[in-house]
Amino acid sequence: MLTIYPYTICAPLSTSYFVMTLSRTASTDSLVLLAAQLHLEGVCELQDSRKGKGRHDAKLPDDDFAMDLYAALLAAEMQSLSDHRVALSPHQAVGTDADLLEEIAADELRAQRDREWALRLSRDPSAAPSRQPSSGGSGIQSPVRDSSKGSRRGTNVPPRTDSSSADRNSCCLSRVRCTACNDNTTTLKSIIAPCSHPYCNGCITELFTSAMTNETLMPPRCCRVEIPLTLVARLLGVLLVGRFTAKVQEFGTKNRLYCPISTCSAFIGSASDQKGVNVACPRCFTMVCAYCKTTVHPSWEECSDDKDEASQLVLALGEREGWRRCRTCKRLVELSLGWYITLDASAVMSSAMSVGRHGKNASAPFSRSDI
């Protein structure tokens, strides 16, 4: 469990739990960052020790999934702490470097006056020097060295207040233009993709949410470079991070097996690993035949694809409309533009492939490895 205000970290540490609730200060930020880093190192060591102990194509165990999710949350919290520290640096610089800023402002004012005097002399060599502006002018005078105390003092430099520091801090925040919506936003309300393109929090969240329902957007990417989940985990929250991780595993599975009950349709796993075995749906507990992907049937009945009445009606409709069925994922495809070729939505072709439609064959006589 990780929260920001106040900080609460709850993670297993040997046989006990390390629980800490702190108010947000610079010292506690460093302490929480160290704690999160130690926890992340412990999770990584545990994950490394478990590698190679299972089949590479097997379903991810619940404990491994929990560790991956916890590691992502820790990485997101560490990134949030680092961002908070960077955001505070301009405000802290105004306080710690105040004398230097005053001296720079005074130098700029002297240079401006010298330039004005030089321009006046170039136009009228007999012009007299102008009086120094009073306190109602620019409000900044050259710093005067106090010989008795050796300190610099300016007579008209306004005192620093919290509001003026906040205004200067807000001015220091740079603004970026979102690549998706083209709106201007601050760096604190945006993320930078690995390809250096900025996205506002709303657009990057929408991209990851859409990828959970649109397989062609998985994994989310920009300039063909994948955007890591750890970059946006703090924006999505625990529930969306869990759903996204489950969808990544689902979309990466070949020959998927789903619950045949239309009101459930839960993802069960890979049918290739369970062929010839009746498995139970983890959500509604319906027994499913892994071979024909329908509800379980007596052993003496032969498995056949789409033997239920609803599937037969859909196939009949597809036959009348001229739809074709992908041989890999069994989806019906309607040709609206292009060749008479059916492709799996997640397939990567490396050789020619041909299908038939209305008795005609159309082929792709070249490689399509860039899909």
C-alpha positions in Angstrom: 0.0 0.0 0.0 1.5 3.3 -1.1 0.0 6.8 -0.7 1.4 10.3 -1.0 -0.3 12.5 1.6 0.5 11.4 4.2 3.1 8.8 3.2 2.0 5.2 4.0 4.2 2.3 3.0 3.2 -1.3 3.9 5.3 -4.0 2.4 6.6 -7.4 3.7 10.0 -7.2 5.3 11.2 -10.7 6.3 8.5 -12.0 8.6 7.1 -8.7 9.7 5.6 -5.6 8.0 7.3 -2.3 7.6 4.6 0.4 8.2 5.5 4.1 8.2 3.2 7.1 8.1 5.0 10.5 7.8 4.2 14.1 7.1 5.8 15.4 3.9 9.1 17.2 4.4 12.5 17.1 2.7 13.9 14.7 5.3 10.9 12.3 5.1 11.0 12.4 1.3 14.6 11.1 1.4 13.6 8.5 4.0 10.6 7.2 2.1 12.7 7.2 -1.2 15.3 5.1 0.6 12.7 2.7 1.9 11.0 2.3 -1.5 14.4 1.7 -3.1 15.3 -1.0 -0.6 11.9 -2.6 -1.0 12.3 -2.6 -4.8 15.7 -4.2 -4.6 14.3 -6.9 -2.4 11.5 -7.6 -4.9 13.9 -7.7 -7.8 16.2 -10.2 -5.9 13.1 -12.4 -5.1 12.1 -12.2 -8.8 15.5 -13.2 -9.9 15.6 -16.2 -7.6 12.3 -17.4 -9.1 13.3 -17.2 -12.7 13.7 -20.4 -14.6 11.4 -22.4 -12.2 8.4 -22.6 -14.5 7.5 -23.0 -18.2 8.1 -19.9 -20.3 4.6 -20.2 -21.9 2.8 -21.0 -18.7 0.3 -18.7 -17.0 1.9 -16.2 -14.6 1.3 -17.3 -11.0 -0.6 -15.0 -8.7 2.4 -14.3 -6.5 4.6 -13.4 -9.4 1.8 -11.1 -10.7 1.6 -9.5 -7.3 5.4 -8.9 -7.2 5.3 -7.3 -10.6 2.5 -5.0 -9.6 4.2 -4.1 -6.3 7.5 -3.4 -8.2 5.6 -1.1 -10.6 4.0 0.8 -7.7 7.4 1.2 -6.0 9.0 2.5 -9.2 6.1 4.9 -9.7 6.4 6.2 -6.1 10.2 6.7 -6.5 9.5 8.6 -9.7 6.9 10.8 -7.9 9.4 11.6 -5.2 12.0 12.6 -7.7 9.6 14.8 -9.6 8.5 16.5 -6.4 12.1 17.2 -5.5 12.8 18.7 -9.0 9.6 20.8 -8.7 10.7 22.3 -5.4 14.2 23.2 -6.6 13.2 26.5 -8.2 11.4 27.6 -5.0 14.4 26.6 -2.9 16.8 28.4 -5.2 14.9 31.7 -4.7 15.5 31.4 -1.0 19.1 30.2 -0.9 20.4 32.3 -3.8 18.5 35.5 -2.9 21.7 37.6 -2.5 23.0 36.4 -5.9 19.7 37.2 -7.6 19.7 40.7 -6.0 23.2 41.3 -7.3 22.3 40.2 -10.8 19.2 42.4 -10.8 21.3 45.4 -9.7 23.9 44.7 -12.4 21.2 44.6 -15.0 19.8 47.9 -13.8 23.3 49.6 -13.9 23.9 48.3 -17.4 20.5 49.6 -18.5 21.3 53.1 -17.1 24.7 53.1 -18.7 23.2 52.3 -22.1 20.6 55.1 -21.7 23.3 57.6 -20.8 25.5 56.6 -23.7 22.5 57.0 -26.1 21.8 60.4 -24.7 25.4 61.6 -25.0 25.5 60.4 -28.7 22.5 62.6 -29.4 23.4 65.6 -27.2 27.1 65.7 -26.1 26.2 68.6 -23.7 23.5 66.8 -21.9 23.8 66.7 -18.1 23.6 63.4 -16.2 20.1 62.5 -15.2 19.1 61.9 -11.6 18.9 58.4 -10.2 15.3 57.1 -10.2 13.5 57.4 -6.8 11.9 54.6 -4.9 8.8 54.9 -7.1 10.8 53.8 -10.1 12.0 50.3 -10.8 12.1 49.4 -7.1 15.7 48.0 -7.3 18.9 49.9 -6.5 22.5 48.9 -6.6 23.5 47.1 -3.6 25.6 49.2 -1.1 28.3 47.5 0.8 28.1 48.2 4.6 31.7 48.8 5.6 31.0 48.2 9.3 29.3 44.8 8.8 30.6 43.9 5.5 27.2 43.0 4.2 25.3 44.0 1.1 22.1 46.0 1.6 19.7 47.5 -1.0 17.5 50.3 0.1 14.6 49.6 -2.2 14.6 45.8 -2.7 11.2 44.6 -1.5 11.2 41.9 1.2 10.6 38.3 0.0 7.2 36.9 0.9 5.7 33.5 0.5 3.3 34.8 -2.2 6.1 36.5 -4.2 8.2 33.3 -4.0 5.3 31.2 -5.1 4.8 33.6 -8.1 8.5 33.3 -9.0 8.3 29.5 -8.6 5.3 29.3 -10.9 7.1 31.4 -13.5 10.0 29.0 -13.4 7.8 26.0 -14.3 8.3 25.3 -18.0 5.4 24.6 -20.2 5.1 21.9 -22.9 2.7 21.2 -25.7 0.9 17.8 -25.6 1.7 15.7 -28.6 -1.9 14.2 -28.7 -4.3 17.1 -27.9 -1.9 20.0 -28.8 -2.7 21.8 -25.5 -0.2 23.6 -23.4 0.5 22.2 -19.9 3.1 22.3 -17.3 5.9 19.8 -16.9 4.3 18.7 -13.6 1.1 17.7 -15.3 2.7 15.8 -18.2 5.1 12.9 -18.9 7.8 12.6 -21.4 7.8 9.5 -23.6 11.0 7.6 -24.3 11.1 9.3 -27.7 11.1 12.7 -26.0 7.5 13.6 -27.0 5.4 15.2 -24.1 1.9 14.0 -23.2 -0.5 15.6 -20.8 -1.8 13.4 -18.0 -5.2 13.1 -19.5 -4.0 11.9 -23.0 -1.5 9.4 -21.7 -4.1 7.9 -19.3 -6.6 7.7 -22.2 -4.0 6.0 -24.4 -3.3 3.3 -21.8 -7.1 2.9 -21.1 -7.9 2.5 -24.8 -5.1 -0.1 -25.2 -7.0 -2.4 -22.7 -9.9 -2.6 -25.2 -8.2 -2.1 -28.5 -5.5 -4.7 -29.1 -3.9 -2.8 -32.0 -2.8 -0.1 -29.4 -1.1 -2.7 -27.2 1.6 -2.0 -26.1 1.1 1.8 -25.9 3.9 3.4 -27.9 5.0 6.6 -29.5 7.3 6.7 -32.6 7.2 2.9 -32.4 8.9 3.0 -29.0 7.0 1.3 -26.2 5.9 3.6 -23.3 6.7 1.7 -20.0 4.0 1.2 -17.5 6.2 2.5 -14.7 6.1 5.9 -16.3 2.3 6.3 -15.8 1.6 3.9 -12.9 1.0 6.8 -10.5 -1.6 8.3 -12.9 -3.5 5.1 -13.5 -3.8 3.9 -9.9 -3.7 0.4 -8.5 -6.9 -0.9 -10.1 -6.0 0.3 -13.6 -2.4 -0.9 -13.3 -3.7 -4.4 -12.3 -6.2 -4.4 -15.2 -3.6 -3.3 -17.7 -1.1 -5.9 -16.6 -3.7 -8.6 -17.0 -4.5 -7.3 -20.5 -0.8 -7.4 -21.4 -0.7 -11.1 -20.5 -4.0 -11.8 -22.3 -3.1 -10.1 -25.5 0.3 -11.8 -25.5 -1.2 -15.2 -25.3 -1.7 -17.3 -28.5 -4.7 -19.5 -29.0 -6.6 -17.8 -26.2 -9.4 -19.6 -24.3 -12.4 -17.5 -23.1 -15.4 -18.5 -21.1 -18.2 -19.4 -23.7 -20.9 -17.8 -21.5 -21.7 -14.5 -23.2 -22.4 -12.7 -19.9 -19.0 -13.7 -18.6 -16.4 -14.1 -21.4 -13.6 -14.1 -18.9 -10.1 -14.9 -20.2 -9.0 -18.4 -19.0 -5.6 -18.8 -20.6 -3.9 -20.5 -23.5 -6.0 -23.4 -25.0 -2.8 -24.9 -26.4 -1.5 -25.7 -22.9 -4.9 -27.3 -21.9 -6.0 -29.1 -25.1 -8.1 -32.2 -24.3 -8.7 -31.0 -20.7 -11.9 -29.6 -19.2 -11.0 -26.4 -17.3 -13.1 -24.1 -15.1 -13.7 -20.5 -15.7 -12.1 -18.5 -12.9 -15.0 -16.0 -12.8 -18.3 -18.0 -13.2 -16.8 -21.5 -12.7 -18.3 -22.9 -15.9 -16.5 -26.0 -17.2 -15.1 -25.4 -20.6 -13.7 -27.8 -23.2 -10.2 -26.5 -24.1 -10.3 -28.0 -27.6 -13.6 -26.7 -29.0 -13.7 -23.8 -26.6 -17.4 -24.4 -25.7 -19.1 -25.6 -22.6 -18.0 -29.1 -21.5 -19.7 -32.0 -23.3 -19.8 -35.8 -22.8 -16.6 -37.5 -23.7 -18.3 -39.6 -26.4 -19.3 -36.5 -28.3 -16.7 -35.3 -30.9 -15.4 -31.8 -30.5 -16.4 -29.4 -33.3 -15.9 -25.7 -33.7 -19.0 -23.5 -33.3 -21.5 -26.2 -32.7 -23.8 -24.0 -30.7 -26.8 -22.3 -32.4 -25.7 -18.7 -31.9 -22.3 -19.3 -33.5 -24.0 -21.0 -36.5 -26.3 -18.0 -37.0 -23.3 -15.7 -37.0 -21.4 -17.8 -39.5 -24.4 -18.0 -41.7 -24.7 -14.2 -41.6 -21.0 -13.9 -42.4 -21.4 -16.2 -45.4 -24.3 -14.1 -46.8 -22.3 -10.8 -46.3 -19.1 -12.2 -47.8 -17.1 -12.0 -44.6 -14.1 -14.3 -44.1 -12.7 -16.0 -41.1 -9.1 -15.7 -39.9 -7.5 -19.2 -39.6 -5.5 -18.1 -36.6 -7.8 -16.3 -34.2 -11.1 -17.5 -35.8 -12.5 -13.9 -36.0 -14.8 -12.8 -38.8 -13.4 -10.0 -40.9 -15.3 -7.7 -43.2 -13.3 -6.3 -46.2 -13.9 -2.6 -46.5 -10.7 -1.6 -48.3 -7.6 -3.5 -49.6 -6.8 -7.0 -50.6 -8.8 -10.2 -49.8 -6.4 -11.2 -47.0 -7.4 -12.0 -43.4 -4.8 -11.3 -40.7 -4.8 -12.0 -37.0 -5.0 -8.6 -35.2 -1.9 -9.5 -33.2 -0.1 -11.6 -35.9 3.3 -10.7 -37.3 3.6 -12.2 -40.7 7.0 -13.3 -42.0 5.9 -15.3 -45.1 3.3 -15.2 -47.8 -0.3 -16.0 -46.9 -3.4 -16.5 -49.1 -7.1 -17.0 -48.5 -10.1 -17.6 -50.6 -13.2 -15.5 -51.1 -16.1 -16.5 -53.4 -14.0 -19.1 -55.0 -11.1 -16.7 -55.8 -7.6 -16.7 -54.2 -5.6 -13.6 -53.4 -2.1 -13.8 -52.1 0.6 -11.6 -50.5 3.7 -12.5 -52.4 6.1 -10.8 -50.1 7.0 -10.5 -46.5 5.1 -8.3 -44.0 7.4 -8.4 -41.1 6.8 -4.8 -40.2 3.1 -5.1 -39.2 
